[in-house]
Amino acid sequence: MSIKIAFIGAGIATSYTLIPFLDNFEKEKNGTTIELTIIDKSTDFFKGMPYGDRSGKSVLLIQDLKNFITEPHRTHFKNWLDHNINELTKQFIESGGDYAAKWVEINKPRYSEGHWDDLYIPRFFFGKYIKQEVASRIKRLSNINRLHVTYIQKEVLSVSKKRTDFKITLEDDSEIISEKVILAIGSLPYKKLHKPNLEDNHASLYIKEPYGLGMEQNMEKIASFLHARKELGLPTKIAVLGANASGLEMIYKICDKFPLTEYDTTFKTLSSHGIMPDGFFDEEKAKKFKAVHLQALENEPLLMANQIAEAAHKDIDEAEKLNIGAATTVRIISKGFGSLLPKLSHDELLNFACFHGNQIGRRQRCAGQHYLSVVDELSSLKRFNHIKGRFKDLTNDENGLSLLYTGKNLTETEDFSESFNIVINCLGSVDLSSEDLSPFLKNLISDGLCEPNPSKIGFKIDENMQASENLYLAGPLLAGNQINDKIFWHLEHCARIIWSSSVLSQKILKNIN
């Protein structure tokens, strides 16, 4: 018997579904074979955007390794790193600049002794590792004719149900028929912030998203622009919209490639909270800080999701008043509300996942000091400022790009505008109700194959992780759901993707037996 399974998207959600699925499938001696089709519009098969070529080879994990990946996967990965580190660091230095060389210089004494857990390693290390892990399993099963794999590098235009099978239509109008489909397309598309007539010229450059075309392609555009302005003796003002991981990476990458001593660049970021991710853990303050508002709910027999969220925000407010950053309080706050979640009913758990988890998370962003030291350096040189406000519009003007945003002047909210030469959109993704949603996702919704859950960033699933019969979800589109005994308000975190993908692999395997 042969079963046809298609994966749409080939990032780490697909990788961590395939690894346990193929391991367990190999153990079963039932004569079944699988015809596996793996479709992705990029070349980053099994790596995905964050860990593949689109991110480039000189950006780092936003978390240290011990918080990035769970055991037993972490130990296996560290062993692989130990065997491959010389070639990996060579590629890292060749792709980066002064900061990349500095990272190796600072951290070599630690990783040479196998001390990886506290390091914020280059992301492409993980991409190379995970691709090898999947490829080795595919090769082993293919050699014994239990698995036949077809790779397709094309964009999927639509998925439709034909009786019991799915028809997948590709960008060249070719079609794939599959009995089961796993939708693992990663995060939703970036927001579109400008009118169609926005133009690049000698005074202005707009980067519509950090990774769409690829980080390195974006850096080539920025390089050409900065070189031209340098030749003319012109300073360059850079606005990064969003104070998240991608915004921090863009600042780091530009300063790495274009040293501050050689290029007259200044930076501003715009975010609604007005703060950058935090990277300094204060051990003494961590011992003293208590999440008192969350602790006050511990003796309540039943709670509502909004009660827990309100208490968490009050505790974060208290931390900010005491000048205690997210890196110090994130574990305390997370542990505080995590211990209260079992007091919620099923419906209230989903309310927390859909409406509250991400709002708390946006106030608890952390990053490695290697990234944040660049912001510190810029600040000390008076070449960095952070704007607290909300994006409103972006247009061309005679000085470059005019950024219009809403902010506060003393106690009143009003609109402000400022001209920049480079504007980089890192404000994040659309939601499933957006007019900018891709036709592919719109058609899935209109055809009834997928239904958005109340979070508007994920689809509803059943107990088998299906959006509809034999259409499974993996990765970020699972946001706002409960899987077994866990709720998820986002699945951008590798550890969450590993766990949920492992559960999915069991569901699929059970379904085909």
N, C-alpha and C positions, 0 to 999 in steps of 0.2 A: 504494500500500500504506500502511495506517495501523497504527501500533504504539501500544499502550496501556501507559503507564508511570505508576506511582503512587509518590510520595514520602510516607512517613509521618514527619512532623516537618519543620519548615521553618526550621531554624537555619542556622548558617554552614556546616555540613557539606553540607547541601543546596545552599546558595548556591554553594559552591566546587566542587561537582560539576556544577551546572548551567552555570556560566560557561564552563569549557572545553568541556563537552559541546555546548552550543548554538553556541559559536563554530565548533567543528569540524563539527558537523552542518550549519551554514549553508553551509559550503564544498562539501559534497557535493551534486552535482546528480543524485540518483538517483530523484527523484520520491516519496520516502518522506515521509509526514507523521506527526507524533507527537501523540497525545492524552494530554496530561499532566495528572494529577490531583495536587494538592498539598494535603495534609491536615495541619492543626495545631489543637490545642485552644485555642491562644491567638491573640491578634491580631498577634503579633510575626513575621509572615511574612518570611522571609529574614534576619531579624536574630537570632532565637533569644533565649533568656532573658538571657544576659549583656549583650547589646548592645541590648536592646529596652526596652519600657515596664515589664516586670516588675522590672528592675533600677533603673529610675528614671534621671534625667538629671543626677545629681550625684555619681556614683561613678566612680572612675578605673580605668584599666588597672592590673593588678598588676605589669606589666613596662613598661620604657620602649619606645618605638615601634620602635627598631631590633631589639629582641629579640622583639617581638610579631608582626611580619609580615615576610615575606621579599620579596626583590626578584623580579620587577619590580613586584609589587603595592604595595610600600611607596612607591615613587616616585609611582605613579599616585594613591595615596591622599593623599600629601602635596600633590600639585598640587590635588586636590579640596579639601583643607583650606584651602589658600591662598585659594581662590575663595569659600569659604563661612564663614570663621572668624568674621566679625562676627555673623552670625545665630546661629551655634552657641554662641558665648560668651554671648550675650544669654540664650539658653534655659538655659544652664548656671547662670548667676547667679540667674535667676528661680526655678530649681528647688532651688537650694542655699541656703546660709547664709553665714556669715562666711568659712568655709574656702574656699568656691567663689570668692567675690570675691577672696580672698587669692591663690588659684591663678592667676587671671587677672592680677592685679597683678604677681606675681612673674615669670610666664612670658611675658607679652605682649612684652617686648623681644626675647625669643628667637624666638618663632614669627612675629613681625612681619617678621623677617629670613629666614624660611623654615627656621629651625633646629629641626626637629621630633624628630630621632632620639633625643635623650636625655630627652624629655618623657614623663611618665605622663599621657596625655590622658584626658579624660572618655570613658567607654566608648560612650555613645550616639552620639558622633561617628562611630564606625566602623559602628554599626548603620544610621544614615541613609545612609552611603556605600554599604555593601554591598547594601542594598535597591535603591538606584538602579541599581547595576551589573547586578543580575539583571533588574530590571524593564525596562531599556532593551533587553536582548537578547530578552526575551519579546515585547515590543512589536514589534520589528523582524521577527521570524519570524512572529508572528501576522498582521502586515500583508500578508505574502505567502502566507498560508494554508498554511504548512508546520508550524505549531504551533497547537494548540487547547488552552487551559489552563482547568481548572476548579479553583477554590479552595474548600476546605471547612473551615470552622472548627468542628470537632467532635472529640470524643475517639473514638479507635479502640478498640473493645472486643475485636476478634479478627481474626486473619488465618488463613484456611484454604485449602488447596490443592484445587482442583476440576479433576481431570485435568491439563491444562497451564496452566490459569489460576488466579489467586488471587481469593478472595472476601474483601473487606474489610468487616467489619460495624461500623457506627458506633453512637454512643450512642443515637440515635433508632430503631435497628433497620433503618435504610436500609442498602443494600449497594452496593459498588463492585466491578466486575470489572476486573481488570488482568492483562496478560500478564507484567509485570515489576514487582517491588516493591523499593524502596530503603528500608530501615529506618534512619532517622536521627533517633532520638528523644532524643539527647543523653545526659546522665549518668543513672545509675540513681537511683530515688527516694530521698529523705532517710530516714534511720533514724527510726523512731517510738520515742520514749524514755519515754512515760508511759502510765499506765493510763487507760482510757476515762473514769473519773470525775474526772479532774483538771479543776478549774474555775478560771476567772478571776473575781476579785472586786476589792474596793477595795484589797486588800493584795497581790494577785498577778496577774501577766500572763505567760502562756506563749506564745512565738512558736515554732511548731513547725518552721518553716524560713524562711530569709530571703527567698526569692523565689517560693514557691509561689503565694500570692495576689498577690504583687507587693510590691516594696520599699516603694512609696509607701503602699499599703494598710496594711502593717505599721507604717509610721511614723505613720500616722493613729491607729492603735490605741495606739501608744506615747505619742503626743502627748496624747491624751485622758487616759491614765493618769497621765502626769507632771503635767499641768495640775491634775488633781484633787488629787494629793498635795501639790503646791505650795500650793494654796489652803488645805489643812489644815496647812501647815507641817511636812510629813513628809518625811524624807530617803528616797531611793530607791536600793536596792542592786540592781545589775544583774550577772547572771552570763552570760557568753558561753561556750558549750560548744564548744571547738575554737579552735585558734590558726592557722587557715588564712586564705585570702584573704577568704572570706565573713565570718568572725569579725572580721577587721580592718576590713572595710567597715562592719559594723554599729556598731562603736565609733565610727568616723569619722563615720558618718551621724548618729548620735544627738548627738554633740558639736557637729556642724555646725548641726543644727536646734535644739538646746537648749543654749545656751551655758553653760559651767561657772560663769560669774558669776551666772547667773540661776536655775539649777536645782541642787539639792543631790543630786547623783548621784555614786555611786562604782561602780567596775567591777572585776570579777575574771574572768579567763579560766581555763579548765580544759583542759589537754592532757596527753597521755602523756609528751611530751618536756619540757614545762615551759618552753618558750622561744617567743617571738614570731618571726615572720619578720624577717630582717635586711635593712637597707637601707644600711649604711655600707661602702663599698669603701675599704680601706686599701691604697694603692698600694705603700707601703714593705713592708708585711707580705706582700703578694702576690708581690713580687720574691723574698722570702726563703723563703716556704713551699714545701716540696716534698712531693709525695705519695709518700713513700719506700716505703710498703708496696705500692702499685701499681707503682711503678718496679721493685721487686724481682722482679716477675713478667714483666718485658719479655723476658727471655731464655728463658723457658719455651716449648717448642715447642707443647705442648698444655695446655689449662687446663680446669678445671671452673667452672661458673657460681658455685658457692659460694666458690671460692677468690678470685675477683675481688671478690665482694660483701664477704667478710671483710676483704680488704685495704682496700677503700674505707671501711668502717666504722672500721677502725683509724686511717686517715688523718684521718677526721673527728674521731675521739676526740682525736687529737694536736692538731688545730686548736683544739678546744674547751679543752684544757688550757692552750694558749697564748693563750686569749682572742681567737681569730681567728674572726670570724663567717662565716656562709654566703655573704654577698655578696662576700667576698674570696676564698673558696676554691672556690666552686661551679664555676667554669670549669676550675680546676686539677684538681679531683676528676673532673669529667665527662670532661675530655680524657684523664685517666689511665685510667679504666676503658673509655672509648670506644675507645682504641687497642688494648685487649686483647680486645675482643669478636670480632675476626676469628679469634682463636685457638680459639674455641669451635666445637664441632660444631653441626649444625642443631638437634639435640635440646637441647643445652646452651644455645644461644641462646634457645630458647623457655623454658627453665627460668629464665634471667635475666629475660626479659620478664615471666613470670608470677609469679615469687616474690621477685625481688631489686630490680628497678629502682625500684619504688614505695617500698620500705623505705629505700633510699638517698635518694630524692627528698624524703621527709618530713623528713629531717634537713638539707635544703639549701634551705629555703624563703626566698625573698627578696621584698621589696616596696619600693615607692617611699617616699622620705623624707617626702613630703607626708602619707601615711597614718601613718607611724611617728612623726612629730613630735607627733601627737595623743596617742599612748601616752606619749611622753616628757613631754609637758605634764601629763598625768594623773599620771604617776609623781612628777614634781617637786612636785605638790600633795598627794601621798600619797593619791591617789584611784584608784590602780590597783595591783592585785597579780596575779601569775600563779601558779596552782596546778598543781603537777606531780602528776597523778593520772589515774585512769580513772573515767569515769562509771559509777554503779551503779544509782541510782534517783532518782525525782523525785516528791514527794507534796506535797499541801497541808498546811500547819500554820497555827497561829494568827497567825504573823508573816508569812505569804506562801507561798513555795514552799521546801520543804526539799530541798536537794540532797545526796544521799548519794554519796560517791566513795571510791575506794580509793587511798591514797597511802602515803608512807613517813614514819615518825617516827623520825629518826635512822637506824637500820639495819633496823627492823622495818616490815613492811607491815601496815597496819590500815585500818579504815573510819573516815571522818570525815563529819560532816554540818554544813551551814550553811544558814541561811535567807536567801532573796533575794526581792525584790519582782518583778523581771523576770528571766525565764530565756529565753535565745535559743539554739535548737538549731542549731549550725553544725558538728556532728560528722561530717557527710559522709553518704555513701550506703550503702544496703544492698548486699549482693552477690547473685549469682544463685542462691544456695542459701538465701536468707533466707525465713523464713515471711512476712515483710511484703512480699515481692515482689508486684507488681501481677498481677491475674488475666490481663491481656494477655500479659505475659512468661511467666507460668507455663504458659499454653496453648501458646505458641510452642515451649516446651521439651517439654511432654507430648505434643504432636502430632508431634514430631520435625522440625519446620521449623528449629529452632535448637538447638545443643548448646553448653553452657558449656565454655569451655576451662579449664585448671587454675587460672588466675588468679581465676576466679569473678566477674570484673568485665567480661568480654568473651566473645563467642561464637567458636567455631571457624569459620574460613573456608577455602575452597579457593584455588587460585592465581588465580581470577577474582574473589576477594573476595565469594564467595557463601556464605551459611550453608547453603543448599540451592539446588537449581536455580532460577535466576531470582529468588531472594530475596537481595539484596545488602545489605551493611552499610556504614554511613558514620558517622564520628565516634567518640565514646567507646566504643561497643560493640565496636570493633575492638581494644581493649586486650588484650595477651597474645598478639599474633600477629606473624608476619613477613610484610611486604608487599614484594614484590620483594627488594631486598637490605637492607631496614631492619627492625629489630624495634621494637615499641612496647609499653611497659609502661603507658602511659596516653595518651589523646588529648584532654586538656583544653586543650592548648596550641594556639593558633591556627595557628602555623607548621606543626605536625604535621598538623592538620586540612586545611590548604590542600594540602599535599603528597599526603596519602593520598587526598583527594577528587579531585585531578587524575588520579591513577592510576586511581581508580574510574571516572571519566568515560571514560577510554580503554577500559576493560574493557566498559562498557555499550555504547559506540559500536561496538566490534568485534563485540559479540554481536548487534546488530540489523542488521548489514550482511550 
